[in-house]
Amino acid sequence: MLAAALALAPVAAGPPVPETRCGWLINPTPGNWWLIDADGEWTIGEQGGYQAPGFADAPWEGVQERVSVNGNYGYECACMAVTIDPDTMTITRVISVRSKALQACKIDPKLPSMDS
């Protein structure tokens, strides 16, 4: 009977496992950040609201090739080590960011074009 009860008991989830997500890292205005990858648009931060823990302090590697679209704001191609909430399409923690050449995202058929 104990075995049956344990089999029906919910399994405690461990800590989220970091994963690497690559795509367009977009920062159109202060405090607003998204990553668009093959699975869709992930929220990293919203002005005056949610900001993914770790993002402000995450180590940033690589040479940024940034496209400016609004003064100092714009987009680039990057890979991020993150934890996510797939139900809300939210990045729940940023561990690191690695900038990539713009061409890497431009030629990826799974990513939308950023050309207007």
N, C-alpha and C positions, 0 to 999 in steps of 0.2 A: 504494500500500500504506500509506503514511503517513497519507493521508486517511482510509482505512478504520479505521486504529488510533485516530486522533483522534476519529472519529465514535463509536467504542465506549467511549472514555475517559469516566469520570464527570465531570460538570460540577461544578466547585467552586461551592458555594453561597455567595452573598454574605451580608453581615450581615442579620439579621432586619429586616424592614420594620415600623415601628410602625403600629399601627392603632388606631382608636377603638372601644371597646366600652362599651355603656351598659346599665345594669340595676341590680339590687339589690346594694349594697355592704354586706356583712354582717360584723360583728365581734362575735360572741356572747360571747367570753371573751378574756382577754389573749393576744395573739400570733396569734390565729386570725382570718383574713380570707379571704373569698371574694367573687367577683363572680358573680351569676347573671344571665345575659343570654339572648338568644334561642337561643343555641347550647348552653346548659347551665351547669354550675357550674365556675368557674375557681378554682383554688387560687392565692392570693396569699401566704399565710403560714400556718404551723402552729406552735402553741406548742411550743417546745423543738426545732424543726426548721427546715424550709425557710422562708425569707423572701425574697420577690422583691427583687432588687437595685433600688435607687432608690426604693422605696416610702416609707421613713422620711424621705427628703429631698425627695420630689416636691413641686412647687408645687401648692397646693390652692386652687382658686378657687370662688367662689360662696358662697351662704349655706346652711349645713347645716340641713336639716330632718331631724333624727334621731329615730327611734323607739327609746326605751330598753326593753330587755327583760330586762336583767340588770345593774342598777346603772348604771354608766357605759357599758355595752355595748349594742349593738343594731344597727340597720340604717338605711340611707338610700338615696336614689336618686342615681346618679352616672354620669358618663361618664369613662372613663380612656383616656389614650394609653398603649399598652402594646405589648410584643412578647409572643408566645405560643408555646407548644408544643402544637399541637392534638392530638397523639398522647396526651399525658398530661393535657390540660386544665389546664395550668399557665401562669400569667402569668410570663414569664421576666425581664421588666424593666418597671418603672413609670416613665413619663416625666412624666406630670402627671395630676391628678384635678380634675374639675369637678363640684361638687355641683349637683343639680337639685332642683326641687320634687318632693315625694313623689308628687304627682298625676301627674307625667309617667310614672312607672313603674306607678302604679296603673291607668292607662287603657291601657297598652301591652298589646295582646292576646297578644303573644309572650312576656310575662313571667308567671311564676306569681304568684298572690295571696300576700301576706304576712299577710293577715288569718287569725287562728286560727279 
